[in-house]
Amino acid sequence: MGDVINLAEIRERNMMPDPDCVTEDAQGIPLYCFAIDYWHGESCFTLTLWAYSWEDAEARLKAIRSTGAVVGKIVSVTPL
């Protein structure tokens, strides 16, 4: 007889983010990368947002709606 497959374990493993989609804050608490979609004209665009949870991502998006501002154009990114 073949090996027994634990489907719950496989589903959980498949839901874990790739290493480049999770980081830690200064206290070692994980931050996850969330996708934020928005429409401009007839086109849909996506921003990324780092947050502790889905609820935190929604709270951060709410803060962006009320206090967000364009502060400059990014011209270079240096990998960590």
Contacts in CASP RR format, 6 or more apart in sequence:
PFRMAT RR
TARGET T0000
AUTHOR 0000-0000-0000
METHOD contacts of the structure
MODEL  1
MGDVINLAEIRERNMMPDPDCVTEDAQGIPLYCFAIDYWHGESCFTLTLW
AYSWEDAEARLKAIRSTGAVVGKIVSVTPL
17 32 0 8 1.000
17 33 0 8 1.000
21 32 0 8 1.000
21 33 0 8 1.000
22 30 0 8 1.000
22 31 0 8 1.000
22 32 0 8 1.000
22 33 0 8 1.000
23 30 0 8 1.000
23 31 0 8 1.000
23 50 0 8 1.000
24 30 0 8 1.000
24 31 0 8 1.000
25 31 0 8 1.000
29 52 0 8 1.000
30 52 0 8 1.000
31 50 0 8 1.000
31 51 0 8 1.000
31 52 0 8 1.000
32 50 0 8 1.000
32 51 0 8 1.000
32 52 0 8 1.000
32 53 0 8 1.000
33 48 0 8 1.000
33 49 0 8 1.000
33 50 0 8 1.000
34 48 0 8 1.000
34 49 0 8 1.000
34 50 0 8 1.000
34 51 0 8 1.000
34 54 0 8 1.000
34 57 0 8 1.000
35 46 0 8 1.000
35 47 0 8 1.000
35 48 0 8 1.000
35 49 0 8 1.000
36 46 0 8 1.000
36 47 0 8 1.000
36 48 0 8 1.000
36 49 0 8 1.000
36 57 0 8 1.000
36 61 0 8 1.000
37 44 0 8 1.000
37 45 0 8 1.000
37 46 0 8 1.000
38 44 0 8 1.000
38 45 0 8 1.000
38 46 0 8 1.000
38 47 0 8 1.000
39 45 0 8 1.000
49 57 0 8 1.000
49 60 0 8 1.000
49 61 0 8 1.000
51 57 0 8 1.000
51 59 0 8 1.000
51 60 0 8 1.000
END
